[in-house]
Amino acid sequence: MAYIIPMSNSVAPSPTDPVPDASNAKLRLVEAATSLFGEHGIDGVALKDILERAGQKNQSAVQYHFGSKDGLVAAALKARFLAIDARRAAMLAGLETLDRESQRALVLRATVEPIVVEAESHSQGPLYVRFVAQALQRSDQLIQTHILSDAHAGFKAVMAALARERKGPVSREELAQRIRMTMHLTMTAIADWVAHDFGPHSREDLISRLAAANAALLL
């Protein structure tokens, strides 16, 4: 059965999104790292490059604030995902008022649209999406802790809604694998869309097709 995915009102980021304050040295390091990781890959960036981009003269700043490069990677992952998850939670706030088919369609859309909004809403968005696509191949623990955590209200709401729709039981290990596949597909496809100047397919085509693909993986 084909599902019509309803348009959401969450096209632009909220003014309350937790955008880093560039005057803060720690957050300047996060911004610099996000940009460089998106441009060159995590392994292609040295700490000295991040310090230089952040305008930081203290050579021990990364160790002081984050403990290590991996700690900075984790902080950069978390920084923008909080805004993504807040958008996702907002999309699903009135889920119970919809009929079952519309609920399912909106939940699947919520697996994609908040990330698209992040990619198009500010200058670091495309770089963040590319960075996350790379990080998905790097560390299961980083992704589990900072992106797939049940502590994130939006992600938790999506998983609960999909569990109600699933036709049969799925083991924890199988579900974790499916979620990783979904995240990798979604982030990679959006990163590719951004790299081609938000084409060749329209924004709505991208969201609808990824939502349909995610349905095949998650249900």
C-alpha positions as CSV (number, residue, x, y, z in Angstrom):
1,M,0.0,0.0,0.0
2,A,1.3,3.5,-0.9
3,Y,1.3,6.0,2.0
4,I,0.9,9.7,1.4
5,I,3.4,11.4,3.6
6,P,1.9,14.6,5.0
7,M,3.8,17.8,4.8
8,S,5.1,19.1,8.1
9,N,5.3,22.6,9.3
10,S,8.8,22.2,10.5
11,V,10.6,23.7,7.5
12,A,12.8,26.2,9.3
13,P,14.7,25.8,12.5
14,S,13.2,27.2,15.7
15,P,14.8,30.4,17.1
16,T,15.4,28.3,20.3
17,D,17.6,25.7,18.5
18,P,20.8,25.3,20.5
19,V,23.1,27.1,18.0
20,P,26.6,27.4,19.4
21,D,27.8,30.8,20.6
22,A,30.9,31.6,18.5
23,S,32.3,33.8,21.4
24,N,32.8,30.7,23.5
25,A,36.2,29.1,23.0
26,K,34.9,25.5,23.5
27,L,32.1,26.0,21.1
28,R,34.4,27.6,18.5
29,L,36.4,24.4,18.7
30,V,33.3,22.3,18.0
31,E,32.3,24.5,15.1
32,A,35.8,24.4,13.6
33,A,35.9,20.6,14.0
34,T,32.5,20.1,12.4
35,S,33.5,22.2,9.4
36,L,36.9,20.4,9.0
37,F,35.5,16.9,9.5
38,G,32.8,17.6,6.9
39,E,35.4,19.0,4.5
40,H,38.2,16.5,4.9
41,G,37.0,13.5,6.8
42,I,37.6,12.8,10.5
43,D,41.0,11.0,9.8
44,G,42.0,13.8,7.4
45,V,42.1,16.5,10.1
46,A,44.8,17.1,12.6
47,L,44.3,18.8,16.0
48,K,46.5,21.7,14.8
49,D,44.1,22.3,11.9
50,I,41.2,22.6,14.3
51,L,43.0,24.9,16.6
52,E,44.0,27.1,13.7
53,R,40.5,27.2,12.3
54,A,39.1,28.1,15.8
55,G,41.7,30.9,16.3
56,Q,42.9,29.0,19.4
57,K,46.6,29.6,20.3
58,N,46.5,27.3,23.3
59,Q,47.9,24.0,21.9
60,S,46.4,22.0,24.7
61,A,42.8,23.4,24.3
62,V,41.3,20.2,22.8
63,Q,42.7,18.1,25.6
64,Y,41.6,20.6,28.2
65,H,38.0,20.8,26.9
66,F,37.4,17.4,25.4
67,G,40.2,15.1,26.6
68,S,41.1,13.9,23.2
69,K,40.3,14.1,19.5
70,D,37.6,11.4,20.0
71,G,36.1,13.5,22.7
72,L,35.9,16.4,20.3
73,V,34.3,14.1,17.7
74,A,31.7,13.1,20.2
75,A,31.0,16.7,21.2
76,A,30.6,17.8,17.6
77,L,28.2,14.9,16.9
78,K,26.0,15.9,19.8
79,A,26.0,19.6,19.3
80,R,23.7,19.8,16.2
81,F,21.9,16.5,16.9
82,L,20.1,18.1,19.8
83,A,18.5,20.6,17.4
84,I,17.6,17.7,15.0
85,D,16.0,15.7,17.8
86,A,14.1,18.8,19.0
87,R,12.6,19.3,15.6
88,R,11.7,15.6,15.4
89,A,9.9,15.7,18.8
90,A,8.0,18.9,17.7
91,M,6.8,17.1,14.5
92,L,5.4,14.3,16.5
93,A,3.8,16.4,19.3
94,G,0.2,15.9,17.9
95,L,0.7,12.4,16.6
96,E,-2.2,10.9,18.7
97,T,-4.7,13.1,17.0
98,L,-4.1,11.5,13.5
99,D,-5.6,8.4,12.1
100,R,-3.3,5.3,12.0
101,E,-2.2,5.6,8.4
102,S,-1.3,9.3,8.8
103,Q,0.5,8.5,12.1
104,R,2.7,6.0,10.3
105,A,3.4,8.4,7.4
106,L,4.4,11.2,9.7
107,V,6.6,9.0,11.9
108,L,8.5,7.9,8.8
109,R,8.8,11.4,7.6
110,A,10.3,12.4,10.9
111,T,13.2,10.0,10.3
112,V,14.3,12.2,7.5
113,E,12.9,15.8,7.4
114,P,14.6,17.1,10.6
115,I,18.0,16.2,9.1
116,V,17.1,17.8,5.8
117,V,16.2,21.0,7.7
118,E,19.6,20.9,9.5
119,A,21.4,20.5,6.1
120,E,19.7,23.5,4.6
121,S,19.2,25.9,7.6
122,H,22.7,27.2,8.2
123,S,26.2,27.2,6.8
124,Q,27.4,24.3,8.9
125,G,24.4,22.1,8.1
126,P,25.8,20.4,5.0
127,L,29.2,19.9,6.6
128,Y,27.5,18.4,9.7
129,V,25.5,15.9,7.6
130,R,28.7,14.8,5.8
131,F,30.5,14.5,9.1
132,V,27.8,12.3,10.6
133,A,27.8,10.1,7.5
134,Q,31.5,9.5,8.0
135,A,31.1,8.9,11.7
136,L,28.6,6.2,11.2
137,Q,31.4,4.1,9.7
138,R,33.8,4.8,12.5
139,S,32.4,4.0,15.9
140,D,29.4,2.1,17.1
141,Q,29.7,3.5,20.6
142,L,29.8,7.1,19.5
143,I,26.7,6.7,17.4
144,Q,24.8,4.7,20.0
145,T,25.6,7.3,22.7
146,H,25.2,10.6,20.9
147,I,22.7,9.9,18.1
148,L,20.7,6.7,18.8
149,S,20.2,7.2,22.5
150,D,16.8,6.7,24.1
151,A,17.5,9.8,26.1
152,H,16.6,11.8,22.9
153,A,12.9,12.5,23.1
154,G,12.3,12.7,19.4
155,F,14.2,9.5,18.6
156,K,12.5,7.7,21.4
157,A,9.1,8.8,20.1
158,V,9.9,7.5,16.6
159,M,11.1,4.1,17.9
160,A,8.0,3.7,20.1
161,A,5.6,4.5,17.2
162,L,7.4,2.2,14.8
163,A,7.3,-0.6,17.4
164,R,3.6,-0.3,17.4
165,E,3.4,-0.7,13.7
166,R,5.9,-3.6,13.3
167,K,4.3,-6.8,12.2
168,G,6.4,-9.1,14.3
169,P,9.1,-9.3,17.0
170,V,12.6,-8.1,16.2
171,S,15.6,-8.8,18.4
172,R,17.5,-6.0,19.9
173,E,20.6,-6.8,17.8
174,E,18.5,-6.9,14.6
175,L,16.8,-3.6,15.4
176,A,20.2,-2.0,16.1
177,Q,21.5,-3.1,12.8
178,R,18.4,-1.8,10.9
179,I,18.7,1.5,12.7
180,R,22.3,1.9,11.7
181,M,21.5,1.0,8.1
182,T,18.7,3.6,8.1
183,M,20.9,6.3,9.5
184,H,23.7,5.5,7.0
185,L,21.3,5.6,4.1
186,T,19.6,8.8,5.2
187,M,22.8,10.7,6.1
188,T,24.6,9.6,2.9
189,A,21.7,10.4,0.6
190,I,21.2,13.8,2.2
191,A,24.9,14.6,2.0
192,D,24.9,13.6,-1.7
193,W,21.8,15.8,-2.3
194,V,23.6,18.7,-0.6
195,A,26.8,18.1,-2.6
196,H,24.8,18.5,-5.8
197,D,23.3,21.8,-4.8
198,F,20.1,20.3,-3.5
199,G,19.3,18.3,-6.6
200,P,18.7,16.6,-8.9
201,H,15.6,15.6,-7.1
202,S,13.4,18.1,-5.3
203,R,13.4,18.4,-1.5
204,E,10.1,16.7,-1.2
205,D,11.1,13.9,-3.5
206,L,14.2,13.3,-1.3
207,I,12.2,13.2,1.9
208,S,9.4,10.9,0.4
209,R,11.8,8.4,-1.1
210,L,14.0,8.2,2.0
211,A,10.9,7.8,4.2
212,A,9.8,4.9,2.0
213,A,13.2,3.3,2.1
214,N,13.3,3.7,5.9
215,A,9.9,2.0,6.1
216,A,11.3,-1.1,4.4
217,L,14.1,-1.2,6.9
218,L,12.4,-0.4,10.1
219,L,9.0,-2.0,9.8
